[in-house]
Amino acid sequence: MPVTADRFRELLGFEDRGVTLLSRQIQPSGDYTIEHLRLRIGDEDVRGILTRPTAAVGRLPAILYGHSHGGGYAIGARELLDGREYLVSPLGPVFARAGYVTLSIDMPVFGERASVSEGSAAKALLWYGKSLFGQMLSDHAGALTYLAGRDDVDATRIGAFGLSMGCVLSYWLAAIDKRIAAVAHLCCFADFRTMIALGAHDGHGIYLTVPGLLREADGGSIAALIAPRPQLICVGEADHFSPPEAVARALEDLRPAYEGEPGMLEFLSEPGIGHQETPRMRAAVLDFFARRLG
């Protein structure tokens, strides 16, 4: 029987966390504005970075941005402004100029929360039958609560975006939280059972290990929980973190959920491309959000 959103939450050890804005510093930057936020999510103080159009008025569509991993533990939410080597360019200014309010927070063990190593944090949680990724998703949902409550955001038009670790953050959160109206995710959609069989799973960090998950769910069946909400998946066919065989199996599990929902599932696969965003992917993401949130 397919996994339900409630059961998926249980497997993750997901926790509903309150969120409070502690401080906000506004930094004008021409046609867009940067906000440096301090949020209390659960019992932790978390850095958030937000970009928004400077001149726009009223309630705007928004994007919850899940930052990537890439071993950049010191970067975290700064990715929104500084980009990464596998991104075409930083997306905070791009999304702001396209009319979106966009928020990214430091995930546990990243950015200003990097005082504890990934291995140390993950191992401690695994001893208790929990996962670091479940904790990340709980914090990501807290950031979503803050974003949805802003006076300049239309809470019915919030999308999620991410690449690599941010990809999984985005589509897994969309699977359990219907406040996400549309999700675009890049370079980490795959069937984990297939990745294990191929040995490709070892390229991913221990943060992603969720005890017992594969007995009940996998990449495709998790993404199926998003249906019928719109979903864009972008992959590179030479991405060793998400081999084509694993992507194909995940799609096989996902596509039946969108039967009778023509056009709501979009898929872009680029030959010869590894674990990176491309200009074609960037254009597809901007077009997707313009149609789905605009």
Summary of the structure (lengths in Angstrom):
residues: 294
radius of gyration: 17.6
end to end distance: 35.8
largest distance: 52.4
contacts: 1067
relative contact order: 0.15
helix: 40%
strand: 24%
